Amino acid sequence: MPTVLIRSSATETIVGWFDIVGPIMFYVAVFGLVFAGTGLFIGAFIPFITGDSLIFAGGLIAAAHPESINIYFMVVGVGVAAWLGDQVGYTLGRHYGRPYLDKREGPWLTKAIARSEQFYLRYGWWSIVVARFIPWGRVIMPALAGIGKMNYYKFFSANLTGAMLWGCGLTLAGYFTYTIPWVRSMVYVIAIVVITLSLIAGVRTWRANRVS
């Protein structure tokens, strides 16, 4: 099936990379951007290219071009890159702390740091896992965990859990969305549920902040 048939508005640009760079550089681009999204804070500036759309598109490409892109290698590579990026973010936060983030602050990043701190203080270990699915959270949370000197082994386990659920999970979601028609329908349902829950959580947080 031609690549064009699997393109959507969210992933069109990323899927198009494969046609230009080929399989080897596509691996490098996906793994590198997943790592840089949190390890180098690139996700603070281009979250749509370093986040969900990127790895979902990676799964789509693996399904569309199984002769060139191995889904097992893609899944493992994304998971490792996601885990390693957060480890670097945690290390930078632990050793360089707030000054490192302050030098890179802008209006968006200032708000993201404040929200991440509240989220981290409220949910602890789970905040690292859940933050993987929140664009601003996965960028800032590892560094904040390091700044707060979260126990390394707790962070390690939370980071590993989040990287596997997010990295491996969304890559496989893209793969099965392309290969199994009924999964495609379920993905849409799941997306609607997740968006609805996110909106509800956002409204509740906004109301709680107004009260406080």
Backbone as JSON, one array per atom type, in Angstrom:
{
  "sequence": "MPTVLIRSSATETIVGWFDIVGPIMFYVAVFGLVFAGTGLFIGAFIPFITGDSLIFAGGLIAAAHPESINIYFMVVGVGVAAWLGDQVGYTLGRHYGRPYLDKREGPWLTKAIARSEQFYLRYGWWSIVVARFIPWGRVIMPALAGIGKMNYYKFFSANLTGAMLWGCGLTLAGYFTYTIPWVRSMVYVIAIVVITLSLIAGVRTWRANRVS",
  "N": [[0.85, -1.19, 0.0], [0.62, 2.24, -0.83], [2.63, 4.78, 0.7], [1.33, 7.22, 0.97], [-1.31, 6.74, 1.61], [-1.48, 6.33, 4.32], [-1.15, 8.68, 5.56], [-1.84, 11.41, 7.76], [-3.12, 14.52, 9.05], [-1.71, 15.01, 11.37], [0.58, 13.49, 11.27], [1.71, 13.68, 8.78], [3.97, 15.16, 7.85], [6.1, 13.9, 9.2], [5.9, 11.22, 8.37], [6.49, 11.64, 5.74], [9.22, 12.01, 5.81], [10.48, 9.54, 5.53], [10.29, 8.92, 2.82], [12.17, 10.63, 1.83], [14.66, 10.41, 3.25], [15.2, 7.68, 3.62], [15.53, 4.3, 5.1], [17.68, 3.93, 7.09], [18.48, 6.54, 7.96], [16.03, 7.34, 8.77], [15.52, 5.78, 11.04], [17.6, 6.89, 12.64], [16.74, 9.56, 12.81], [14.24, 9.34, 14.16], [14.93, 8.01, 16.63], [16.89, 9.79, 17.55], [15.46, 12.23, 17.83], [13.5, 11.52, 19.7], [15.12, 11.04, 21.93], [16.38, 13.6, 22.19], [14.2, 15.18, 22.71], [13.59, 15.13, 25.45], [16.05, 14.78, 26.73], [17.66, 16.87, 25.82], [15.97, 18.96, 25.99], [14.64, 19.74, 23.69], [12.05, 19.21, 23.11], [10.6, 21.2, 24.33], [10.36, 23.19, 22.54], [9.66, 22.17, 20.03], [7.41, 20.27, 20.37], [5.56, 18.68, 18.9], [7.05, 17.37, 17.01], [8.89, 15.88, 18.4], [7.45, 14.21, 19.95], [4.39, 12.46, 20.52], [3.28, 12.24, 17.88], [5.54, 11.68, 16.37], [6.54, 9.09, 17.16], [4.28, 7.55, 16.75], [4.02, 7.81, 14.0], [6.36, 6.49, 13.33], [5.65, 3.84, 13.9], [3.63, 3.5, 12.0], [5.1, 3.71, 9.61], [6.78, 1.48, 9.87], [4.89, -0.54, 9.6], [3.97, -0.06, 7.01], [6.24, -0.38, 5.47], [7.6, -3.02, 5.86], [9.75, -4.39, 4.85], [11.85, -2.68, 4.99], [11.83, -1.27, 7.45], [12.11, -2.49, 10.61], [9.79, -3.54, 12.93], [10.23, -4.47, 15.52], [12.81, -3.6, 16.13], [12.35, -0.87, 15.89], [10.49, -0.41, 17.97], [11.93, -1.2, 20.31], [14.12, 0.53, 20.05], [12.92, 3.1, 20.23], [11.89, 2.95, 22.83], [14.27, 2.7, 24.36], [15.57, 5.1, 23.64], [13.76, 6.97, 24.66], [13.85, 6.38, 27.4], [16.59, 6.88, 27.92], [16.79, 9.6, 27.29], [15.26, 10.81, 29.34], [16.81, 10.02, 31.52], [19.14, 11.51, 31.11], [18.04, 14.08, 31.32], [17.26, 14.03, 34.02], [19.79, 13.76, 35.23], [21.05, 16.16, 34.47], [19.38, 17.96, 35.79], [19.84, 17.22, 38.44], [22.57, 17.74, 38.83], [23.09, 20.27, 37.79], [20.86, 21.79, 38.23], [18.41, 24.35, 38.96], [19.55, 26.75, 37.7], [20.28, 25.86, 35.12], [17.84, 25.42, 33.82], [16.74, 27.96, 34.08], [18.23, 29.56, 32.34], [17.15, 28.88, 29.96], [14.58, 29.67, 29.96], [11.37, 30.77, 28.86], [8.24, 32.4, 28.16], [6.44, 30.22, 27.77], [7.91, 28.07, 28.84], [8.32, 28.86, 31.48], [5.74, 28.71, 32.6], [5.32, 25.99, 32.2], [7.25, 24.85, 33.87], [6.32, 25.64, 36.4], [3.82, 24.33, 36.5], [4.68, 21.71, 36.29], [6.15, 21.36, 38.64], [4.13, 21.5, 40.58], [2.66, 19.25, 39.82], [4.55, 17.22, 40.19], [5.04, 17.36, 42.97], [2.56, 16.62, 43.9], [2.03, 14.0, 42.9], [4.35, 12.45, 42.92], [6.19, 9.47, 42.46], [4.49, 8.45, 40.45], [4.14, 10.66, 38.9], [6.27, 10.85, 37.14], [5.82, 8.73, 35.42], [3.24, 9.3, 34.34], [3.75, 11.79, 33.23], [5.01, 11.3, 30.84], [3.07, 11.23, 28.92], [2.24, 13.77, 28.61], [2.87, 16.69, 26.91], [4.35, 19.07, 27.91], [5.03, 18.03, 30.35], [6.71, 15.74, 30.02], [9.01, 16.93, 29.13], [9.97, 18.66, 31.15], [9.68, 17.37, 33.64], [11.63, 15.24, 34.26], [14.02, 16.73, 34.76], [13.18, 18.29, 36.91], [12.72, 16.31, 38.79], [15.33, 15.55, 39.21], [16.38, 17.97, 40.23], [14.9, 18.11, 42.57], [16.09, 16.04, 43.86], [15.11, 13.4, 43.76], [14.95, 10.02, 44.74], [17.32, 8.0, 43.15], [16.88, 5.34, 42.26], [14.14, 5.07, 42.42], [13.4, 6.96, 40.53], [14.58, 5.8, 38.29], [13.09, 3.41, 37.96], [10.51, 4.45, 37.59], [10.91, 6.0, 35.32], [11.66, 4.02, 33.47], [9.28, 2.54, 33.35], [7.47, 4.48, 32.35], [8.72, 5.1, 29.89], [8.51, 2.68, 28.5], [5.71, 2.26, 28.39], [4.83, 4.59, 27.05], [6.68, 5.03, 24.85], [7.08, 2.43, 23.61], [4.41, 1.63, 23.55], [2.9, 3.6, 22.02], [4.24, 3.45, 19.6], [3.67, 0.84, 18.81], [0.92, 1.15, 18.66], [0.66, 2.79, 16.41], [1.64, 1.01, 14.51], [-0.21, -1.18, 14.6], [-2.53, 0.17, 14.04], [-2.31, 0.61, 11.35], [-2.15, -1.96, 10.29], [-4.28, -3.54, 11.24], [-7.61, -3.3, 10.75], [-9.82, -3.08, 12.66], [-8.55, -2.27, 14.96], [-7.8, 0.26, 14.27], [-10.21, 1.65, 14.48], [-10.62, 1.41, 17.24], [-8.47, 2.86, 18.22], [-9.21, 5.44, 17.57], [-11.42, 5.73, 19.27], [-10.17, 5.46, 21.76], [-8.52, 7.68, 21.65], [-10.42, 9.75, 21.72], [-11.47, 9.35, 24.28], [-9.18, 9.78, 25.88], [-8.59, 12.46, 25.26], [-10.92, 13.67, 26.23], [-10.76, 13.06, 28.99], [-8.41, 14.42, 29.56], [-9.2, 17.06, 29.12], [-11.11, 17.32, 31.15], [-9.47, 16.94, 33.41], [-7.83, 19.16, 33.06], [-9.64, 21.29, 33.4], [-10.41, 20.86, 36.05], [-7.95, 21.26, 37.34], [-7.49, 23.94, 36.7], [-9.66, 25.16, 38.03], [-9.03, 24.47, 40.66], [-6.64, 25.87, 40.97], [-7.6, 28.48, 40.82], [-9.11, 28.67, 43.12], [-7.14, 28.29, 45.06]],
  "CA": [[0.0, 0.0, 0.0], [1.46, 3.42, -0.9], [2.77, 5.53, 1.95], [0.41, 8.36, 1.03], [-2.59, 6.32, 2.15], [-1.49, 6.27, 5.77], [-0.83, 10.0, 6.09], [-2.88, 12.21, 8.39], [-2.63, 15.88, 9.29], [-0.8, 15.03, 12.52], [1.84, 12.76, 11.04], [2.07, 13.76, 7.36], [5.35, 15.63, 7.67], [7.04, 12.9, 9.7], [5.84, 10.08, 7.47], [7.16, 12.04, 4.51], [10.68, 11.91, 5.96], [10.96, 8.24, 5.05], [10.44, 8.99, 1.37], [13.32, 11.48, 1.51], [15.95, 10.02, 3.85], [15.44, 6.24, 3.61], [15.35, 3.61, 6.38], [18.71, 4.13, 8.11], [18.38, 7.88, 8.51], [14.73, 7.46, 9.46], [15.8, 5.27, 12.39], [18.42, 7.88, 13.34], [15.92, 10.74, 13.08], [13.24, 9.03, 15.18], [15.59, 7.77, 17.91], [17.56, 11.01, 17.98], [14.5, 13.23, 18.28], [12.9, 11.05, 20.95], [16.11, 11.32, 22.98], [16.59, 15.04, 22.35], [12.98, 15.81, 23.21], [13.69, 15.3, 26.91], [17.45, 14.86, 27.16], [18.23, 18.17, 25.45], [14.87, 19.92, 26.13], [14.16, 20.17, 22.39], [10.6, 19.09, 23.12], [9.99, 22.44, 24.81], [10.21, 24.11, 21.41], [8.98, 21.49, 18.92], [6.85, 19.04, 20.97], [4.84, 17.86, 17.94], [8.0, 16.59, 16.23], [9.66, 15.01, 19.28], [6.54, 13.5, 20.84], [3.48, 11.39, 20.15], [3.15, 12.09, 16.43], [6.78, 11.11, 15.84], [6.65, 7.64, 17.35], [3.13, 6.95, 16.1], [4.39, 7.73, 12.59], [7.36, 5.44, 13.22], [4.93, 2.59, 13.82], [2.96, 3.46, 10.69], [6.11, 3.44, 8.57], [7.2, 0.09, 10.02], [3.84, -1.39, 9.05], [3.86, 0.17, 5.56], [7.48, -0.8, 4.81], [8.23, -4.04, 6.7], [11.0, -4.85, 4.25], [12.88, -1.68, 5.27], [11.79, -0.86, 8.85], [11.75, -3.61, 11.49], [8.97, -3.02, 14.01], [10.83, -4.81, 16.8], [13.93, -2.69, 16.32], [11.78, 0.45, 16.1], [9.89, -0.36, 19.31], [13.0, -1.22, 21.31], [14.9, 1.75, 19.91], [12.16, 4.23, 20.77], [11.85, 2.79, 24.28], [15.6, 3.0, 24.91], [15.83, 6.53, 23.45], [12.91, 7.69, 25.61], [14.42, 6.17, 28.73], [17.88, 7.54, 28.02], [16.56, 11.04, 27.31], [14.85, 11.2, 30.69], [17.95, 9.85, 32.42], [20.01, 12.68, 30.92], [17.34, 15.21, 31.91], [17.37, 13.9, 35.47], [21.18, 14.02, 35.61], [21.28, 17.61, 34.33], [18.67, 18.62, 36.88], [20.47, 16.9, 39.74], [23.92, 18.29, 38.94], [23.15, 21.68, 37.42], [19.75, 22.41, 38.91], [17.59, 25.41, 38.43], [20.21, 27.67, 36.76], [20.27, 25.32, 33.76], [16.53, 25.68, 33.25], [16.49, 29.4, 34.04], [18.86, 30.12, 31.15], [16.36, 28.52, 28.79], [13.19, 30.0, 30.22], [10.58, 31.71, 28.09], [6.89, 32.4, 28.74], [5.87, 28.87, 27.79], [8.69, 27.21, 29.71], [8.08, 29.29, 32.85], [4.48, 28.11, 33.02], [5.48, 24.54, 32.23], [8.02, 24.51, 35.08], [5.44, 25.8, 37.56], [2.83, 23.25, 36.48], [5.39, 20.44, 36.52], [6.49, 21.3, 40.05], [2.91, 21.14, 41.3], [2.34, 17.88, 39.44], [5.55, 16.35, 40.81], [4.8, 17.35, 44.41], [1.28, 15.97, 44.19], [1.93, 12.6, 42.52], [5.58, 11.73, 43.21], [6.66, 8.45, 41.53], [3.58, 8.34, 39.31], [4.24, 11.85, 38.04], [7.25, 10.57, 36.09], [5.17, 7.83, 34.46], [2.15, 10.0, 33.66], [4.29, 12.94, 32.49], [5.39, 10.86, 29.51], [1.95, 11.42, 28.01], [1.91, 15.19, 28.63], [3.99, 17.33, 26.22], [5.2, 19.88, 28.78], [5.47, 17.23, 31.48], [7.84, 14.86, 29.72], [10.21, 17.73, 28.92], [10.45, 19.31, 32.37], [9.61, 16.55, 34.85], [12.89, 14.57, 34.64], [14.95, 17.69, 35.35], [12.66, 18.67, 38.23], [12.97, 15.19, 39.7], [16.74, 15.65, 39.58], [16.54, 19.14, 41.1], [14.34, 17.74, 43.87], [16.87, 14.92, 44.37], [14.31, 12.19, 43.87], [15.77, 8.82, 44.83], [17.7, 7.59, 41.79], [16.29, 4.06, 41.88], [12.72, 5.32, 42.18], [13.29, 7.61, 39.23], [14.96, 4.81, 37.28], [11.97, 2.5, 37.72], [9.4, 5.22, 37.03], [11.3, 6.37, 33.96], [11.59, 2.81, 32.64], [7.86, 2.23, 33.15], [6.89, 5.48, 31.45], [9.31, 4.98, 28.55], [7.97, 1.5, 27.86], [4.29, 2.47, 28.11], [4.66, 5.63, 26.05], [7.48, 4.79, 23.65], [6.72, 1.16, 22.96], [2.95, 1.56, 23.37], [2.43, 4.42, 20.91], [4.82, 2.92, 18.37], [2.85, -0.33, 18.44], [-0.4, 1.65, 18.28], [0.77, 3.2, 15.02], [1.83, -0.2, 13.69], [-1.45, -1.96, 14.5], [-3.54, 1.0, 13.39], [-2.16, 0.42, 9.9], [-2.26, -3.36, 9.86], [-5.53, -4.19, 11.66], [-8.68, -2.3, 10.61], [-10.65, -2.83, 13.84], [-7.73, -1.53, 15.92], [-7.85, 1.66, 13.86], [-11.42, 2.22, 15.08], [-10.42, 1.47, 18.68], [-7.54, 3.95, 18.5], [-9.98, 6.68, 17.56], [-12.21, 5.76, 20.5], [-9.23, 5.72, 22.86], [-8.08, 9.08, 21.53], [-11.51, 10.6, 22.19], [-11.54, 9.2, 25.74], [-8.01, 10.44, 26.47], [-8.77, 13.91, 25.12], [-11.98, 14.08, 27.15], [-10.22, 13.02, 30.35], [-7.42, 15.5, 29.68], [-9.94, 18.31, 29.26], [-11.69, 17.32, 32.49], [-8.37, 17.18, 34.35], [-7.39, 20.54, 32.91], [-10.63, 22.17, 34.02], [-10.31, 20.69, 37.5], [-6.73, 21.93, 37.79], [-7.72, 25.39, 36.58], [-10.56, 25.59, 39.11], [-8.29, 24.34, 41.91], [-5.68, 26.98, 41.04], [-8.33, 29.72, 41.1], [-9.51, 28.64, 44.52], [-5.95, 28.47, 45.88]],
  "C": [[0.88, 1.24, 0.0], [1.47, 4.17, 0.43], [1.72, 6.61, 2.08], [-0.91, 7.99, 1.68], [-2.63, 6.31, 3.66], [-1.23, 7.64, 6.39], [-2.06, 10.65, 6.71], [-2.29, 13.58, 8.64], [-1.6, 15.92, 10.4], [0.56, 14.43, 12.2], [2.37, 12.9, 9.61], [3.53, 14.14, 7.15], [6.35, 14.54, 8.06], [7.07, 11.67, 8.8], [6.58, 10.39, 6.18], [8.68, 11.96, 4.59], [11.22, 10.63, 5.34], [11.2, 8.26, 3.54], [11.71, 9.74, 0.96], [14.64, 10.88, 1.98], [16.24, 8.53, 3.79], [15.44, 5.64, 4.99], [16.39, 3.92, 7.43], [18.59, 5.49, 8.77], [17.04, 8.1, 9.19], [14.85, 6.92, 10.88], [16.53, 6.34, 13.21], [17.58, 9.09, 13.73], [14.92, 10.47, 14.21], [13.9, 8.86, 16.55], [16.23, 9.04, 18.45], [16.6, 12.06, 18.51], [13.78, 12.82, 19.56], [13.83, 11.33, 22.12], [16.23, 12.81, 23.25], [15.38, 15.75, 22.91], [13.02, 16.07, 24.69], [15.12, 15.47, 27.37], [18.08, 16.2, 26.91], [17.17, 19.27, 25.48], [14.36, 20.45, 24.79], [12.63, 20.13, 22.34], [9.88, 20.31, 23.65], [9.68, 23.38, 23.66], [9.5, 23.48, 20.23], [8.37, 20.18, 19.43], [6.17, 18.13, 19.97], [5.76, 17.0, 17.1], [8.79, 15.62, 17.11], [8.76, 14.1, 20.12], [5.7, 12.43, 20.19], [3.41, 11.15, 18.64], [4.37, 11.39, 15.81], [6.79, 9.59, 15.96], [5.45, 6.9, 16.78], [3.42, 6.78, 14.62], [5.45, 6.66, 12.36], [6.72, 4.07, 13.11], [4.21, 2.42, 12.5], [3.93, 3.08, 9.58], [6.58, 1.99, 8.64], [6.18, -0.87, 9.44], [3.76, -1.27, 7.53], [5.07, -0.35, 4.8], [8.21, -1.85, 5.65], [9.55, -4.56, 6.15], [12.16, -3.9, 4.57], [12.98, -1.31, 6.75], [11.29, -2.03, 9.69], [11.01, -3.08, 12.71], [9.58, -3.31, 15.38], [11.99, -3.87, 17.12], [13.42, -1.28, 16.6], [11.22, 0.59, 17.52], [10.96, -0.3, 20.39], [13.82, 0.08, 21.26], [14.22, 2.97, 20.48], [12.12, 4.15, 22.3], [13.17, 3.16, 24.94], [15.9, 4.5, 24.8], [15.01, 7.37, 24.43], [13.46, 7.59, 27.02], [15.72, 6.95, 28.91], [17.73, 9.06, 28.07], [16.17, 11.54, 28.69], [15.99, 11.05, 31.7], [18.91, 11.05, 32.33], [19.37, 13.91, 31.53], [17.42, 15.21, 33.42], [18.78, 14.25, 35.95], [21.51, 15.52, 35.53], [20.61, 18.37, 35.47], [19.35, 18.41, 38.21], [21.8, 17.61, 39.91], [24.01, 19.79, 38.65], [21.97, 22.49, 37.94], [19.04, 23.51, 38.17], [18.3, 26.36, 37.47], [20.19, 27.17, 35.31], [18.94, 25.6, 33.07], [16.28, 27.18, 33.1], [17.08, 30.05, 32.79], [18.02, 29.88, 29.9], [14.9, 28.9, 28.94], [12.63, 31.0, 29.23], [9.19, 31.66, 28.7], [6.28, 31.01, 28.85], [6.57, 28.0, 28.81], [8.49, 27.57, 31.18], [6.81, 28.67, 33.4], [4.6, 26.59, 33.15], [6.23, 24.09, 33.48], [7.12, 24.58, 36.3], [4.42, 24.67, 37.63], [3.48, 21.91, 36.8], [5.75, 20.28, 37.99], [5.28, 20.89, 40.88], [2.54, 19.68, 41.06], [3.27, 16.9, 40.15], [5.3, 16.23, 42.3], [3.53, 16.57, 44.76], [1.34, 14.46, 43.97], [3.22, 11.79, 42.67], [6.0, 10.76, 42.11], [5.79, 8.4, 40.27], [3.68, 9.53, 38.38], [5.22, 11.62, 36.9], [6.65, 9.69, 35.0], [4.13, 8.59, 33.64], [2.67, 11.14, 32.78], [4.7, 12.57, 31.08], [4.31, 11.16, 28.47], [1.5, 12.88, 27.95], [3.08, 15.95, 28.01], [4.91, 18.15, 27.11], [5.77, 19.05, 29.91], [6.69, 16.4, 31.18], [9.12, 15.63, 29.47], [10.82, 18.19, 30.25], [10.57, 18.37, 33.56], [10.9, 15.82, 35.21], [13.88, 15.51, 35.31], [14.49, 18.11, 36.74], [12.85, 17.55, 39.25], [14.43, 15.2, 40.14], [17.0, 16.81, 40.51], [16.04, 18.83, 42.51], [15.05, 16.56, 44.51], [15.99, 13.7, 44.68], [15.25, 10.99, 43.9], [16.04, 8.26, 43.44], [17.0, 6.31, 41.37], [14.78, 4.18, 41.67], [12.53, 5.99, 40.82], [13.58, 6.62, 38.11], [13.77, 3.92, 36.94], [10.78, 3.23, 37.11], [9.68, 5.6, 35.59], [11.2, 5.18, 33.02], [10.14, 2.46, 32.34], [7.23, 3.19, 32.16], [7.41, 5.36, 30.03], [8.73, 3.79, 27.8], [6.49, 1.71, 27.47], [4.08, 3.47, 26.98], [5.38, 5.28, 24.75], [7.07, 3.54, 22.91], [5.23, 1.12, 22.63], [2.47, 2.35, 22.16], [3.03, 3.97, 19.57], [4.02, 1.72, 17.89], [1.45, 0.09, 18.03], [-0.4, 2.09, 16.82], [0.87, 2.0, 14.09], [0.51, -0.95, 13.5], [-2.6, -1.15, 13.91], [-3.5, 0.79, 11.88], [-2.49, -0.99, 9.47], [-3.59, -4.02, 10.2], [-6.67, -3.16, 11.65], [-9.45, -2.02, 11.9], [-9.87, -2.11, 14.93], [-7.75, -0.04, 15.59], [-9.07, 2.34, 14.48], [-11.25, 2.39, 16.59], [-9.48, 2.61, 19.05], [-8.27, 5.27, 18.51], [-10.81, 6.82, 18.83], [-11.32, 6.11, 21.69], [-8.79, 7.17, 22.84], [-9.15, 10.02, 22.06], [-11.61, 10.55, 23.72], [-10.4, 9.94, 26.42], [-8.15, 11.96, 26.41], [-9.82, 14.42, 26.09], [-11.47, 14.12, 28.59], [-9.21, 14.13, 30.57], [-8.11, 16.84, 29.88], [-10.56, 18.43, 30.66], [-10.63, 17.62, 33.54], [-7.89, 18.61, 34.29], [-8.33, 21.52, 33.57], [-10.56, 22.08, 35.54], [-9.08, 21.37, 38.05], [-6.88, 23.43, 37.76], [-8.6, 25.91, 37.71], [-9.85, 25.51, 40.46], [-7.29, 25.48, 42.08], [-6.37, 28.3, 41.35], [-8.71, 29.81, 42.57], [-8.33, 28.91, 45.43], [-5.32, 29.84, 45.64]]
}
